């Protein structure tokens, strides 16, 4: 792994920490690659049941490292870097956000300080976002003459109204955590977001991994479906779970009032 990202594990929960604290975890090309690699590595592991995504130091991430712009621009001008689908449906930059949305395990972002630009989009790839009350956010790309292009146009539209997205994208203004909560970008506020994220991840990791993965896939895949297709998708997902070993173990553990012992 890169020195830009640290992965720790505890009882089926992986914590992914951005470790460029001296630069406020600003995104350079190496960090973007490391974030994608971390997500792809953990997403392939059956023994990981939940993921916490956070940043070292004073902030989740300040977004794009302006000092790295020449390197990123040089990289982007090599062939069809933006248009080439190198990671499923995404290019490298989009994958830094979409890898969290697409991985089978639930992801909880613990956010503090600020999450600007690309970091805001990366945060949105998580299933839930727990933020400190004084956290600041911005869709900052407009400040530099570009648009949010790291999956933001997929992820923002799942959470907020179109007029809110337009206002924040056009203005690039900063906004506070309570407003982010009202608009739907943040799930909840707490003075200790990392502790809360770990507690929630531990609770998720104690449930049947089959059911949790099925639930994430169902919620994600049915967002743009009609109600008839969604009902069928629900039925397929439930049929795949019912009567299987982990589902039966969940029932037996509940009846016997004991901790379940699930198989990954």
C-alpha positions as semicolon CSV with decimal commas, in nm:
position;residue;x (nm);y (nm);z (nm)
1;X;0,000;0,000;0,000
2;X;0,100;0,362;-0,055
3;X;0,206;0,584;0,233
4;X;-0,093;0,802;0,137
5;X;-0,343;0,554;0,285
6;X;-0,343;0,328;0,590
7;X;-0,569;0,027;0,635
8;X;-0,632;-0,122;0,979
9;X;-0,868;-0,407;1,067
10;X;-1,062;-0,508;1,377
11;X;-1,327;-0,777;1,403
12;X;-1,436;-0,769;1,035
13;X;-1,424;-0,388;1,014
14;X;-1,158;-0,215;0,803
15;X;-1,063;0,148;0,863
16;X;-0,918;0,335;0,566
17;X;-0,733;0,649;0,675
18;X;-0,594;0,919;0,447
19;X;-0,247;0,978;0,589
20;X;-0,119;1,295;0,429
21;X;-0,196;1,503;0,735
22;X;0,082;1,756;0,676
23;X;-0,099;1,853;0,353
24;X;-0,450;1,831;0,504
25;X;-0,483;1,504;0,312
26;X;-0,487;1,695;-0,016
27;X;-0,536;1,479;-0,323
28;X;-0,240;1,423;-0,550
29;X;-0,216;1,154;-0,815
30;X;-0,052;0,906;-0,576
31;X;-0,326;0,951;-0,317
32;X;-0,603;0,910;-0,573
33;X;-0,446;0,586;-0,691
34;X;-0,400;0,468;-0,332
35;X;-0,765;0,541;-0,247
36;X;-0,886;0,342;-0,547
37;X;-0,649;0,056;-0,467
38;X;-0,767;0,044;-0,105
39;X;-1,131;0,030;-0,209
40;X;-1,076;-0,237;-0,472
41;X;-0,865;-0,449;-0,235
42;X;-1,119;-0,439;0,048
43;X;-1,416;-0,484;-0,183
44;X;-1,277;-0,820;-0,294
45;X;-1,245;-0,953;0,061
46;X;-1,521;-1,171;0,203
47;X;-1,397;-1,134;0,561
48;X;-1,447;-0,755;0,567
49;X;-1,808;-0,673;0,653
50;X;-1,795;-0,293;0,692
51;X;-1,552;-0,011;0,611
52;X;-1,484;0,321;0,784
53;X;-1,329;0,597;0,571
54;X;-1,157;0,889;0,746
55;X;-0,863;1,129;0,739
56;X;-0,567;1,189;0,970
57;X;-0,496;1,523;1,129
58;X;-0,706;1,837;1,108
59;X;-0,933;1,746;0,817
60;X;-1,090;1,468;0,616
61;X;-0,932;1,623;0,307
62;X;-0,875;1,968;0,158
63;X;-0,947;1,831;-0,189
64;X;-0,718;1,869;-0,487
65;X;-0,357;1,952;-0,407
66;X;-0,288;2,262;-0,617
67;X;0,085;2,184;-0,614
68;X;0,002;1,855;-0,787
69;X;-0,200;2,017;-1,065
70;X;0,085;2,013;-1,320
71;X;0,139;1,640;-1,260
72;X;-0,232;1,566;-1,283
73;X;-0,271;1,782;-1,595
74;X;0,023;1,605;-1,760
75;X;-0,128;1,267;-1,675
76;X;-0,472;1,376;-1,798
77;X;-0,333;1,485;-2,135
78;X;-0,195;1,138;-2,210
79;X;-0,443;0,982;-2,450
80;X;-0,807;0,954;-2,340
81;X;-0,751;0,953;-1,963
82;X;-1,088;1,115;-1,890
83;X;-1,285;0,909;-2,140
84;X;-1,118;0,571;-2,090
85;X;-1,312;0,342;-1,855
86;X;-1,025;0,190;-1,656
87;X;-1,225;0,089;-1,347
88;X;-1,557;-0,062;-1,451
89;X;-1,778;0,229;-1,554
90;X;-1,532;0,489;-1,419
91;X;-1,203;0,650;-1,505
92;X;-0,932;0,669;-1,236
93;X;-1,058;0,995;-1,084
94;X;-1,421;0,882;-1,073
95;X;-1,319;0,550;-0,920
96;X;-1,185;0,729;-0,610
97;X;-1,549;0,802;-0,521
98;X;-1,740;0,529;-0,700
99;X;-1,532;0,244;-0,558
100;X;-1,698;0,303;-0,218
101;X;-2,047;0,317;-0,364
102;X;-1,991;0,005;-0,574
103;X;-1,808;-0,217;-0,324
104;X;-2,034;-0,482;-0,167
105;X;-1,973;-0,379;0,196
106;X;-2,132;-0,075;0,364
107;X;-1,896;0,222;0,396
108;X;-1,920;0,491;0,663
109;X;-1,727;0,816;0,618
110;X;-1,616;0,990;0,938
111;X;-1,563;1,352;0,838
112;X;-1,408;1,641;1,030
113;X;-1,242;1,973;0,954
114;X;-1,340;2,007;0,592
115;X;-1,413;1,811;0,277
116;X;-1,359;2,025;-0,030
117;X;-1,381;1,951;-0,402
118;X;-1,273;1,599;-0,484
119;X;-1,280;1,504;-0,116
120;X;-1,646;1,605;-0,099
121;X;-1,718;1,368;-0,387
122;X;-1,515;1,086;-0,230
123;X;-1,712;1,127;0,092
124;X;-2,038;1,099;-0,102
125;X;-1,935;0,753;-0,222
126;X;-1,988;0,621;0,131
127;X;-2,323;0,475;0,234
128;X;-2,336;0,711;0,532
129;X;-2,147;1,024;0,634
130;X;-2,095;1,106;1,002
131;X;-1,961;1,461;1,044
132;X;-1,840;1,685;1,323
133;X;-2,071;1,986;1,368
134;X;-1,800;2,235;1,266
135;X;-1,705;2,057;0,943
136;X;-1,705;2,272;0,629
137;X;-1,781;2,155;0,276
138;X;-1,756;2,292;-0,076
139;X;-1,804;2,181;-0,433
140;X;-1,495;2,383;-0,508
141;X;-1,419;2,286;-0,868
142;X;-1,589;2,596;-1,010
143;X;-1,328;2,807;-0,836
144;X;-1,063;2,655;-1,063
145;X;-1,262;2,666;-1,387
146;X;-1,358;2,297;-1,389
147;X;-1,660;2,088;-1,292
148;X;-1,703;1,810;-1,034
149;X;-1,600;1,503;-1,231
150;X;-1,515;1,239;-0,969
151;X;-1,857;1,074;-0,969
152;X;-2,018;1,378;-0,814
153;X;-2,295;1,403;-1,072
154;X;-2,399;1,047;-0,993
155;X;-2,366;1,070;-0,616
156;X;-2,499;1,420;-0,546
157;X;-2,821;1,357;-0,736
158;X;-2,896;1,059;-0,513
159;X;-2,892;1,282;-0,206
160;X;-2,994;1,642;-0,277
161;X;-3,237;1,849;-0,482
162;X;-3,128;1,970;-0,823
163;X;-3,148;2,338;-0,730
164;X;-2,921;2,281;-0,429
165;X;-2,667;2,101;-0,646
166;X;-2,679;2,381;-0,902
167;X;-2,634;2,654;-0,642
168;X;-2,335;2,486;-0,478
169;X;-2,173;2,385;-0,807
170;X;-2,213;2,725;-0,973
171;X;-2,105;2,929;-0,669
172;X;-1,837;2,699;-0,520
173;X;-1,931;2,852;-0,186
174;X;-1,851;2,686;0,144
175;X;-2,128;2,554;0,366
176;X;-2,143;2,419;0,721
177;X;-2,228;2,075;0,854
178;X;-2,582;2,163;0,977
179;X;-2,670;2,284;0,627
180;X;-2,512;1,972;0,474
181;X;-2,733;1,766;0,704
182;X;-3,046;1,953;0,596
183;X;-2,959;1,913;0,229
184;X;-2,895;1,539;0,263
185;X;-2,518;1,528;0,210
186;X;-2,455;1,428;0,573
187;X;-2,631;1,150;0,764
188;X;-2,577;1,271;1,119
189;X;-2,366;1,508;1,328
190;X;-2,162;1,421;1,636
191;X;-1,864;1,562;1,823
192;X;-1,682;1,229;1,777
193;X;-1,753;1,116;1,419
194;X;-1,485;0,847;1,408
195;X;-1,608;0,685;1,730
196;X;-1,965;0,690;1,604
197;X;-1,860;0,548;1,266
198;X;-1,674;0,262;1,434
199;X;-1,970;0,188;1,661
200;X;-2,206;0,178;1,364
201;X;-1,964;-0,035;1,161
202;X;-1,933;-0,282;1,449
203;X;-2,311;-0,308;1,469
204;X;-2,331;-0,376;1,094
205;X;-2,049;-0,631;1,113
206;X;-2,254;-0,826;1,368
207;X;-2,536;-0,885;1,117
208;X;-2,547;-1,152;0,849
209;X;-2,295;-1,046;0,584
210;X;-2,514;-1,204;0,316
211;X;-2,813;-0,989;0,413
212;X;-2,608;-0,669;0,448
213;X;-2,445;-0,710;0,106
214;X;-2,781;-0,793;-0,051
215;X;-2,939;-0,488;0,110
216;X;-2,666;-0,255;-0,016
217;X;-2,692;-0,391;-0,369
218;X;-3,074;-0,369;-0,362
219;X;-3,079;-0,009;-0,235
220;X;-2,816;0,099;-0,488
221;X;-2,951;-0,084;-0,790
222;X;-3,316;0,013;-0,745
223;X;-3,263;0,388;-0,704
224;X;-3,356;0,455;-1,066
225;X;-3,593;0,162;-1,116
226;X;-3,968;0,185;-1,145
227;X;-4,178;0,038;-0,866
228;X;-4,265;-0,279;-1,058
229;X;-3,900;-0,359;-1,129
230;X;-3,812;-0,279;-0,768
231;X;-4,067;-0,526;-0,635
232;X;-3,917;-0,799;-0,855
233;X;-3,564;-0,706;-0,744
234;X;-3,673;-0,731;-0,379
235;X;-3,813;-1,076;-0,442
236;X;-3,498;-1,201;-0,614
237;X;-3,280;-1,070;-0,331
238;X;-3,498;-1,228;-0,063
239;X;-3,514;-1,560;-0,244
240;X;-3,134;-1,572;-0,254
241;X;-3,116;-1,523;0,126
242;X;-3,403;-1,727;0,266
243;X;-3,306;-2,060;0,418
244;X;-2,934;-2,016;0,359
245;X;-2,687;-2,092;0,643
246;X;-2,630;-1,732;0,752
247;X;-3,001;-1,654;0,747
248;X;-3,077;-1,961;0,957
249;X;-2,795;-1,870;1,196
250;X;-2,946;-1,522;1,241
251;X;-3,279;-1,680;1,338
252;X;-3,126;-1,938;1,573
253;X;-2,905;-1,680;1,744
254;X;-3,207;-1,458;1,800
255;X;-3,416;-1,740;1,942
256;X;-3,132;-1,862;2,165
257;X;-3,040;-1,507;2,272
258;X;-2,674;-1,546;2,179
259;X;-2,427;-1,377;1,947
260;X;-2,447;-1,514;1,592
261;X;-2,156;-1,693;1,427
262;X;-2,175;-1,608;1,058
263;X;-1,966;-1,755;0,777
264;X;-1,794;-1,517;0,533
